[in-house]
Amino acid sequence: MAMNAAANLIEKVVGRGDATVTTNVSNPEIDIAKYADTTTPMKALTWQGKNHVEISDTFKPKIVNPDDVIIKVTGSTLCGSDLHLYHGAIIEMQQGDILGHEFCGIVDSVGANVKNITPGKRYVASFQIACGNCKMCDQKLSSQCQNTNDSTVQNALFGSRTAGLFGYAHLTGGYAGGQAEYVRVPYGDVNLLELPEDVPDEMGLYLSDVLATAYNAVQDTRVYPKDTVAIWGAGPIGLMTALFALKNQASKVILIDNNWRLDWCKQRLPQIETLDYTALPRGKSVTAELHERVPGGVDVSIECVAGEYAKGWGQYFEMLLGMATDTSEIVNEMITSTRNYGRCGITGAYVGYCNHFNIGSLMERGIRLIGNGQAPVQKYWEELLQMIQKGELDPTIMISHRIKLEDLAKAYRIFSDRKEEDGMMKVFVETKFSAPHRAGPMLTSL
């Protein structure tokens, strides 16, 4: 690989979120020497523009700070959250960014200040990057860490910043992600959890994000025994949210979507009901259907879709023209489908502003609208790990495919199409360092 070509990816490998990293590679030879091990090439999935990703050749990252850990990736994933980046729905993406927010692997090397991480052992990384010392981290609210995201754009949009995230745009710090052969993990003692031998990568990997996100949606929105629950979105998060709602003894769980994924989820959780909104009679709304099934409305509504998917042309064109960043349609359906003084939780990704929000129904009927936030992984991951070890939780019910890293760019295109014949839900991505298959689907050729 040519030195100058490699320099274009070095910033992406290290991640702009680190305060010691320059945002421009002004002297490629010096920066490469500081941030990358040029003796060790690696492959990584990079964002090249809207609906365009590819496998790129770059170099293994180096330890930059004494709290860093370098992970040799043995498992990564592809999910709906990655599609928001692929589609360009998340702002502050830059060409060459390495994607992937969920990963696990074997420790390759550690910085001088790392005390509790052992080279050669397996760990899963929290998808959010926490410092471990700020006010939020002290409360195990790792997703709101005050010290790991330097985005001034978030200050302007949200009023304050959230934590840095792996592989999730410069809006969240610009850290390189885990759809690669190596990753630098800042604050390794804080952001890595050791995986015991009885938990294979195919299960432990999902402690990184999706399990904590679904669990937090149920815990934070407060699903109580005998509650009726409606969940928008039949992807992996929706499936696991339904599972956790049932574990909290909900009396009825209704999963809402418009495709083959409803049948997928029903096969794995026969206790749930499904609602295909495209199959409703002409003129009948999701809200009307839910009020028929649960007179007065459900106790709890949880959104597991995201704000980029407009159902109506009006909201679609407003977003296209930059008049809004997100659609309010699903949030409005949730509010009107929920009983008076019920609860609505938003766990899908929303970027900024949406128009036509039904604030009147929210206020007049006393609906509690709860932003679940990016789930604080470190608050839950030890509890969830114990559930896996006890056989109470099987993350492999989400996994439809196992693929090689080299096939990941093609998988993005297939996943984005959401065709029934492809049947793609959650994808386990193996690298050259992965252990032999232990759970979930066998390797799939794309």
Secondary structure, DSSP 8 states (H G I E B T S, - for coil): --HHHHHHHHHHHH-TTSTTS-SS-SSHHHHHHHHEEEEEEEEEEEEEETTEEEEEEEEEE---STT-EEEEEEEEEE-HHHHHHHTT-SSS--TT-B--S-EEEEEEEE-TT--S--TTSEEEE-SEE--SSSHHHHTT-GGG-SSS---HHHHHHHSS---EEBTS-GGGT-B--SSBSEEEESSHHHHEEE--TTS-HHHHGGGGTHHHHHHHHHHHHT--TT-EEEEE--SHHHHHHHHHHHHTT-SEEEEEESSTHHHHHHHH-TTSEEEEGGGS-TT--HHHHHHHHSTT-EEEEEE-S-TT--SSHHHHHHHHTTS-SB--HHHHHHHHHEEEEEEEEE-S---S-BSS--HHHHHHTT-EEEE--S--HHHHHHHHHHHHHTTS--GGGGEEEEEEGGGHHHHHHHHHHT-TTT---EEEEE-TT-----SSS-B---
